Amino acid sequence: MNASDRPIPPDNPHPMNRYQHLSQVPLLVFVFLLSACHKEEVEDVPLVVPHVESVTLGIEHHMDGVDLANDTLLYYTVAGHNYSVSRLQYYLSEIVLQGTGSTPNDTIHGPYYVDGNRSFALGIMTAGTYSGATLLLGLPPSINLTGGLPNTLENLNMAWPDPMGGGYHFIKFEGHFMNADIPTGFAMHVGGNAYLPHAELDQPLILDGRSGTLVIRFNLNELFRTPHTYDLATGNYSMGSMALMGQLRDNAADAFTIEYRP
């Protein structure tokens, strides 16, 4: 056979190899994409939690600067009675911050049930300058009605008798005092819209628009003095006594102070 008669070999003597290579291309692409996806999944993206400025209302109790400690005969009334406290429960409501300059008044409605030192979240409060505040030691007449508050155990225990007008106790302040060296109980209870204490807090304060605590301090010794000298020996039970509840209402007018702690 002449060389010119020999058959010309094909370009690829093994045609299946070509298809084998081609069939491997999608597999390689899949492996690449899979590895890329896996890489994205294992990368930790930091979670950014926005910081929200929030103000807390804090309630504190003292007797002329001495912190309240229950069931200890550490305190003295202006009438000279050594006394202790076993129960202190009350409501605060309608706390009005008195704005100055371009700052408007800001009202914190409540009501807040207080049993010992407490704190309550107020949320965001804008910056402002205030000359002081006013508040109610108790409930406004609009909700001082029988059933005017949710039927929680605390509210039910503060109910004021319906024959005496209904609604709720504004305050229960109980303990013992030394009466001629004899331990004697006292219960200073106030209720009824006519005896709702209105307090003036004359301390100026500035809110900075950031997180902090609006602190209200209750000086219990003020309930025994100014403008009336409250004598436990002749008034150890106030509920139902217009005269005694009137004295406590009036004496509470300057029993509170306020400050802002950033």
matplotlib code that plots the C-alpha trace (Angstrom):
import matplotlib.pyplot as plt

x = [0.0, 1.3, 1.6, -1.0, -3.4, -3.1, -6.1, -5.7, -5.9, -8.5, -7.5, -8.3, -7.6, -9.7, -12.9, -14.4, -11.6, -13.0, -16.4, -15.0, -13.2, -16.3, -18.4, -16.1, -16.5, -20.0, -18.7, -15.8, -18.0, -20.4, -17.5, -16.3, -19.7, -20.3, -17.0, -17.8, -21.2, -19.7, -17.2, -20.0, -21.9, -19.0, -18.1, -19.6, -21.3, -21.3, -24.9, -25.2, -27.7, -28.8, -28.3, -31.6, -31.3, -33.8, -34.6, -35.6, -37.7, -36.2, -38.0, -36.1, -37.1, -35.3, -35.8, -33.8, -31.1, -31.1, -32.2, -35.3, -34.8, -37.9, -38.7, -35.9, -36.5, -34.1, -36.3, -37.8, -40.8, -40.8, -43.1, -40.3, -41.6, -39.1, -40.6, -40.1, -41.7, -43.3, -45.3, -45.1, -47.3, -48.6, -49.3, -47.5, -49.1, -49.2, -45.5, -45.2, -41.7, -41.9, -40.1, -38.2, -37.2, -38.1, -38.7, -42.4, -43.8, -43.5, -46.1, -45.4, -48.9, -48.4, -49.9, -47.0, -47.6, -44.7, -43.8, -40.3, -37.6, -38.7, -37.7, -39.8, -38.8, -39.9, -38.4, -36.9, -37.1, -35.9, -33.3, -34.7, -34.3, -36.8, -37.3, -38.7, -41.8, -45.2, -46.8, -49.8, -49.2, -52.2, -54.5, -56.3, -60.1, -60.6, -59.2, -59.8, -62.9, -63.8, -62.5, -60.7, -57.4, -56.7, -57.6, -54.1, -53.4, -51.6, -54.5, -57.1, -55.2, -55.2, -59.0, -60.7, -64.0, -67.1, -69.0, -66.2, -66.3, -64.6, -61.5, -58.1, -55.8, -53.4, -50.9, -50.5, -47.8, -47.6, -45.2, -44.6, -43.6, -42.6, -45.5, -44.3, -41.8, -44.6, -44.4, -47.6, -48.7, -49.7, -51.4, -51.5, -53.9, -55.2, -57.9, -60.7, -60.4, -60.7, -57.5, -55.3, -51.8, -50.3, -46.5, -44.2, -40.6, -38.5, -35.2, -34.1, -32.8, -31.5, -32.2, -29.5, -31.5, -29.4, -29.9, -30.1, -32.3, -34.9, -34.9, -37.7, -36.8, -39.6, -38.6, -41.1, -40.3, -42.0, -45.3, -45.0, -44.2, -44.9, -47.4, -48.8, -47.0, -48.5, -48.6, -48.7, -49.8, -53.2, -53.4, -52.0, -54.8, -55.8, -58.3, -61.8, -60.5, -60.9, -58.7, -55.8, -56.0, -56.1, -52.8, -51.1, -52.3, -50.9, -47.6, -46.9, -46.7, -42.9, -42.1, -40.5, -37.4, -36.3, -32.9, -31.5, -28.6, -26.9]
y = [0.0, 3.4, 6.0, 8.1, 5.2, 4.9, 6.2, 9.5, 8.9, 11.0, 14.1, 12.4, 8.7, 8.3, 10.3, 9.2, 11.0, 14.3, 13.6, 12.5, 15.8, 17.7, 15.7, 16.7, 20.5, 20.8, 18.8, 21.1, 24.1, 22.6, 21.8, 25.4, 26.9, 24.6, 25.6, 29.2, 28.9, 27.0, 29.7, 32.3, 30.3, 29.9, 33.6, 35.2, 38.5, 40.5, 41.4, 45.1, 45.8, 49.4, 51.2, 52.7, 55.4, 54.7, 56.4, 54.6, 55.9, 55.0, 55.3, 55.5, 56.0, 57.6, 59.4, 62.6, 60.9, 57.6, 54.8, 52.9, 49.5, 47.6, 46.6, 48.6, 51.3, 53.7, 56.7, 59.6, 61.7, 65.5, 64.7, 62.6, 59.1, 56.3, 54.3, 51.5, 50.6, 47.2, 48.2, 50.9, 50.7, 53.5, 54.9, 57.6, 59.2, 62.3, 63.2, 66.5, 67.8, 71.6, 72.8, 76.1, 78.2, 76.4, 73.0, 72.2, 70.3, 66.6, 64.4, 60.8, 59.6, 56.3, 55.1, 53.3, 50.9, 51.2, 48.6, 49.2, 50.7, 50.2, 51.0, 51.4, 51.7, 55.1, 54.6, 57.4, 60.9, 64.0, 66.4, 69.3, 71.7, 71.6, 73.7, 70.8, 68.6, 67.9, 64.6, 62.9, 60.5, 58.4, 58.3, 61.0, 61.0, 59.7, 56.3, 56.3, 54.3, 50.8, 48.6, 51.5, 49.6, 46.1, 43.4, 42.5, 41.2, 44.5, 46.6, 44.5, 44.7, 48.5, 48.7, 51.5, 50.4, 51.2, 52.6, 55.2, 56.2, 53.3, 53.5, 52.7, 53.5, 56.2, 55.0, 52.4, 53.3, 51.0, 50.1, 50.4, 53.2, 53.5, 55.1, 55.7, 52.8, 50.5, 49.2, 50.3, 49.7, 52.4, 52.4, 55.6, 54.9, 57.6, 57.4, 59.4, 62.2, 65.0, 63.7, 63.2, 64.5, 66.9, 67.2, 69.9, 68.9, 72.1, 70.6, 71.7, 69.0, 68.6, 65.6, 64.9, 62.8, 59.7, 56.8, 57.6, 57.4, 59.8, 59.4, 60.3, 60.2, 60.0, 61.3, 59.6, 61.8, 64.7, 63.0, 63.8, 67.5, 70.7, 72.2, 69.8, 68.0, 64.5, 62.8, 59.0, 58.8, 60.4, 59.4, 55.9, 54.9, 57.5, 55.6, 57.1, 60.2, 63.3, 65.3, 62.8, 62.1, 65.9, 66.3, 63.5, 65.0, 68.4, 67.1, 65.1, 68.3, 68.6, 64.9, 64.2, 65.3, 64.6, 64.3, 62.9, 60.5, 60.0]
z = [0.0, -0.9, 1.8, 0.0, 0.3, 4.1, 6.1, 7.8, 11.6, 13.4, 15.3, 18.6, 18.6, 21.8, 21.2, 24.6, 26.5, 25.1, 26.5, 29.8, 30.2, 29.2, 31.7, 34.5, 33.9, 35.6, 38.5, 39.0, 38.8, 41.4, 43.8, 43.4, 44.1, 47.0, 48.6, 48.1, 49.7, 52.6, 53.1, 53.3, 55.9, 58.3, 58.3, 61.4, 60.8, 64.0, 65.2, 65.8, 68.6, 68.6, 72.0, 73.2, 75.8, 78.6, 81.9, 85.1, 87.9, 91.3, 94.6, 97.9, 101.5, 104.4, 107.7, 107.6, 105.7, 107.5, 105.1, 105.9, 107.6, 108.6, 112.1, 113.8, 116.4, 114.8, 114.1, 116.0, 115.4, 116.1, 119.1, 120.5, 119.8, 118.9, 116.1, 113.6, 110.3, 109.4, 106.3, 103.8, 100.7, 98.6, 95.1, 93.2, 90.2, 88.0, 88.4, 86.6, 85.7, 85.7, 82.5, 82.4, 79.4, 76.2, 78.0, 78.4, 81.3, 81.1, 82.9, 84.0, 84.7, 86.5, 88.8, 90.4, 93.3, 95.8, 98.4, 99.6, 97.3, 93.7, 90.2, 87.1, 83.4, 81.9, 78.4, 76.4, 77.9, 75.9, 77.2, 79.2, 82.1, 85.0, 88.0, 90.1, 90.0, 91.6, 92.3, 93.9, 96.9, 95.8, 92.8, 90.9, 91.3, 87.8, 88.7, 92.5, 92.1, 93.2, 90.4, 88.8, 88.8, 87.5, 89.9, 91.0, 94.5, 95.3, 94.2, 95.9, 99.2, 98.8, 98.4, 100.5, 102.0, 99.9, 102.9, 103.3, 99.6, 97.9, 95.7, 97.2, 100.0, 99.0, 101.6, 104.4, 106.8, 109.8, 112.6, 116.3, 118.6, 122.2, 124.2, 127.8, 127.3, 126.1, 122.5, 120.7, 117.2, 114.7, 111.4, 109.3, 106.5, 104.1, 101.5, 100.0, 97.3, 99.9, 101.6, 98.5, 99.2, 96.7, 97.0, 95.8, 94.8, 94.5, 93.4, 89.9, 87.5, 84.0, 81.8, 79.3, 76.9, 77.7, 80.1, 83.8, 86.9, 88.0, 91.7, 94.1, 97.8, 100.4, 103.8, 106.1, 109.1, 107.2, 107.8, 111.5, 111.1, 109.3, 109.3, 111.9, 114.7, 114.4, 117.8, 117.6, 121.3, 120.4, 116.8, 116.2, 113.9, 111.2, 109.0, 109.3, 111.2, 109.1, 111.4, 111.3, 107.6, 107.0, 109.0, 107.1, 103.7, 104.6, 106.1, 102.9, 100.8, 101.3, 102.1, 98.7, 96.8, 93.3, 91.5, 88.2, 88.3, 84.9]

ax = plt.figure().add_subplot(projection="3d")
ax.plot(x, y, z, "-o")
ax.set_aspect("equal")
plt.show()
